Amino acid sequence: MGKSAEEIHPVKAFGWAARDQSGLLSPFNFSRRETGDEDVRFKIMYCGICHTDLHRIKNEWGSSKYPMVPGHEIAGVVTEVGSKVQKFKTGDKVGVGCLVGACHSCDNCINNLENYCPNKITTYNATYHDGTTTYGGYSDHMVAKEHYVIRIPDNLPLDVAAPLLCAGISMYSPLRYFALDKPGLHVGVVGLGGLGHVGVKFAKVFGAKVTVISTSPNKKKEAIDHLGADSFLVSRDSDQMQAAMGTMDGILNTVSAVFPPVPLIGLLKSHGKLIMLGGPEKLELPGVSFAFGKIVTGSAIGGLKETQEMIDFAGKHNITADIEVIPIDYVNTAMERLAKADVRYQFVIDVANSLKAA
């Protein structure tokens, strides 16, 4: 007989979990492993709600494991470190994003691209090296290998820093990788949600001219006056789209809905890049789209080294997420609102002040 999860993981933990694809979250007792030599244990203070959490709890991607404790935008304070931990000490402000494991030997891992490791282990809804299920940040504490723990700059409050561990790196990484981080470039951001609003902030600090592209004309004032975008394009307005043809160096598309990509490709200069960050079920690309040297590609979060670089950059330039802080017992209502895009711009759970063990 193999050991039970409780024997492998003797440290009691408490959180909220989904039990089935209804996605309804409720209190859940579970356990985490003891602090190993290379582990950092921390008290979770805040956890952002990512759109991925909504997909996962409802099994919309077909690979959900229940019970599931979601959450991969996790920020807290270190309570214990293993004997071999070098970068962290008790009391440090830290976070964990989307990953808690990878193989460390493939080309991707060797090049600090653990996010593309074929054997990566996600922070929840995955199987860890010891055969147990990973549980995320809608919970009281977390333990992770030092390699997967991010130091949060002292000047960034934990609540507004938490979403950067997914939304922030998801926008920062493609801006850097596809060389859209240079002053004077013209960058489009499609969708003004959790990802989009942070992307506008990063692109502006890099010195780009930023155009927000949206189906909602009522977001124009917000995009320009509050977030600092230079211009606003209503994607359903053919005259506006026509006038902007061939003007953009790159477009970050954060929208997951199925949409015709050809009008967006038309906005690009030759050798401009359309970078897909949302995951539409299908994408219809006429071959002629590529005849003008335009590039359609994708990006998914970032590696651990780049995630640390991103949050240090955010600290230096005071880039934070715009959030609505909620107690844990509001989480099911928050999911309903998130499904309707009724949030400016991201929910963050006040774990420390509202999660009480039953």
N, C-alpha and C positions, 0 to 999 in steps of 0.2 A: 504493500500500500504506500502511495506517495503521501507526502505531508499535505495537510490542509492549508488553505490560504492563511488561516489564523495562526498556524504554526510557523509558516514562512514569514508572516507579517503579524507580529505580536502587539504592535502599537495601535491602540484603539483610535479610530477616527470617526468623524461625524460630518455628514453633508446632506445634500438633497440630490435625489436620483430619479431618473425616469425608469419605469419598470417595463414599459411596452411602447408600441409605436403610437399610442395616443399622445405620447410626449409629456404627459402630466408629471410634474416633478413633486416629490414629497420627501420628508425626512428619512434618512438612511444611515444606519450604523454599519461601519466596515472597519478595515484595519490597513495599516501601512507597515512597511518593513522597518526594522531597527536601523539606526544611522550607521551605515558602513564607513569604511576608512576614507572613501572618496566622496561621501555624501554630505549634502547640506540640507538641514531640516529648518523649515521656517513656518512661522505663524502667518496664515493668510489674512491679510487686512481687506483687500479688495479683489474682485474678479470681474473682468469685463464680460459682457454677453456678445459673442460673435454670431454672425448669421449662420456660420457652420454649426453652432450649437443647436440652432433651430432645425436645420436639415437632419442632424444626427439623431436628436431625440425622437423625431418622427420617422426615422428610417427611410428618409427620402432618397438616400443613395444606396439603399439595399444592403448595407454591411454593418448595421448597428448591433451591438451586443448589450444585453440588459442583465442586471441593472446597470445603468450608466450615470456616472457623475460627470457632467460636462464641465467645460471651462478651461481655456488655454490662454487667457490674458490675466495672469496671476501675479499679484504684487503683495509683498509682505516683509516681515522682519525676521532675520536669522535667530534661531533659538539654540541650535546645536550644530557643530561641524565635526566631521570625521578626522582621524589622526593625520591623514595625508592631505587634507584640504589646505591649500596655500593662499587662495585669493579672497577668502571670506572669513569673517569672525562673527561671534554673537553680537546682535544689535544692528548689523548691516542691513540696508534697504536693498532688497533683491526681487527678482521676478523670474517666472518661467513662462515661456511661450508655448509654441505648438509641438515641440519635440522634447522627449526625455531619453531617447536612445537612437543609436545607429551602429553600423558595423565597424567604423573607424579604419577600414582597410581598402575600400573601393576607391576608384578615382575621384568620385564626388566627395567622399569624406576627406581624402588626402588634400583636396583643394578647397577645404572649408565650405563645401556645399552639402552639408549633412541633410539639408531639406530635399535633396534629390537622391539620397541613398535608397537603393531598392529595398533595404531592410531597416529603414527608419522606423522608430517606435513613437507613435503620437502620444500626447500627454493624457489622453483618455480614449476609451473605445479601442484599445490595442492590447496585445499580449506582450508582457515584459520578458526580459531574458530569463527570469526565474519561473516563467509559465503562468504567472498571475495576471489579472486584468489591470490595466492602468486606469486610475481614477483622477479626474481633473479638479479644478479650482473652486467649484461650488461646495467647499468643504473647509474644515477648520485649520488644517495644516497640510504640509506637503513635504516630501523628501525626494531629492533628485541628485544625480551625480553632479559634481562641481562643474563639469564641462557644459552642462545644460542650464546652468544658473546665470542670470544676467545681473550685473550690478546696476542699480538705479541711481542716477546722480542725486546728490543731496538736495539740489534746488528744485527737483521735480516732485510734487506731491504724488503719493502713491495712487490716488484715485484717478487722476488724469494721465498718469504714466501707464497704467495697466493696459489700456487698449493699444498702445504703441507696440506691444509685444507680438501682436498679430497685424492689426491694421497699419501700424507705423512701418514695420519692416516690409509688409506687402507692397507698399508704395515706394519706400526708400530704395529697395533693392533694384527694381527695374529702372528707376531714374538713374541710378549709378551705373548699373551693368550695361544699359543701352546708351550711355553717354548723353543722357538728357539733363545732366546736372551742371550744364555750362551756362553762364550768363548770356542773355540775348536769344536763346532758343525759344521757340513757341511750342508749348505743351498743352494738349487738350486733356481734360479729365471728364470722363463720361460717368455721370451719376454723382450725386452729392450726399451720400450716406456715410456710414462709419469709415469706409476706406477713402472715399472721394474727398471728404473735407480735410483729412490729414494729408492727402496727396497734394492738395492745393497749397497747404502751408509749407511742405517740404520743397515743392517746385519753386515757390516764391523766394524762399531763402537761398536756393541755388541760383537765383537771378533770372529765372525764366519768365517769359510772358505767358500767363496762364489763362486759358479759356475753359470755362465750365460748359459742358454740353449736357443738356437735360431735356426731358419731355415736359418738364413743369415750369412754365414761365414765371410762376409765383416765387421761384427760388432765386430769381435774378438779384434782387436787392440784398438778400442774405449772402450770396456768392461774392458779390462785388464789395458791398459795404462792410460786412462782418469778416469774411475770410480773405479779402484782399485780391480776389481774382481780377484780371484786367478786362475781361469781356465775358459775355454770356451768350450762348447759342442755343436756340430752341430747335431740337433735332427734328421736330415735326414741321418746321417752317422751311419750306423748300427754297424760298428766296434768301433767307439767312444762310442756309447751308450752301447754296450756290455761290453766294458772295464770299464765303470762306474757303472755297475749293483751293487746294494746293498751297495752303499757307502754314501747315503745321509740321514740325519736325518729329513729333511723336504724340501718340494718344494712349492714355491709360484708361482702359475700359473696365469699370468696376461692376457693371451690371450683369446679373446672371440670367435675365430673361432672354428668350430667343428673340433675335432682332436681325434685320438685314444689314450685314456689315459693309456693303458696297458704298453707301453714302459716307460712312466714316473713313473708309479707305480713300475716298475722293478728297477728303480734307487734307490728306498728307501731301507733302512735297515728295519729289522723287527720292527714293531711298529713305523715306519716312517710315516709322514703325508703329503699327497698331499692336499694342500689348494687351492680351486678354488676361484679366485677373478674376473676373467672374467665371462661372462655368455653365454656359448655356448648353442645353441638351444636344443641340445640333447647330452647325454653322455652315451656311451655304456660301461658298466662295467661287464665283465664276473665274475661270482660268485667266481671263484677260486682266483681272485685278493685279496679277503679278508682272504683267508685261511692262510696267513702268517702274520696275525696280523697287516696288513697295514691299514691306516686310510685315507679315502677320505672325505673331509669336505669342508666347505666354510666359508667365512668371508665377512662382509659388513661394511665398514667404521669403526666407533667406537663411543662410547658415548662421551658426552661433557667433562666429567672429564678426560677421557683418551686422548681426542684431545688436551686439554690444556697441559697435561703431555707430549704428543708427541712434541708439538711445543716448549715447554720449553727445552726438551732434544735436539731438533734441534738447538735451540739457543746456548745451552751450548757447543755443538760439531760442531757448524757451518755447519749444514747440510742444503743445499738449493737445490731447483729444478734448472735444466739447462733449460733455457727458451729462447724463441724468442719473444721479445716485439713487438706488432703491434698496429697501430691505429684502432679505431673502424670501419672505413670505409673499412678496409681490411678483415673484419670478414668473409664475404662470401667466399673469396678466401682461407682464413685460413681453413674453413670447408672442402673445396674441397681437400686441401693438407692433412688435418688430415685424411680424408677418405682413402688417399693413403699412410698413415704413413710417409708423407714427412715433418717431423719436428723433431728437436733435442732440447728438448724432449717434450716440451710443449709450446703452445702459451699462452701468457698473454697479455690481452688488456690494453693499457695505457689509462684508462678511463678518468682520470683527465685532461690529455692534449689533448685528441682527441674527446671527446664526447661534441658536441656543440648543444644546443637546436635550433630547426628549427625556 
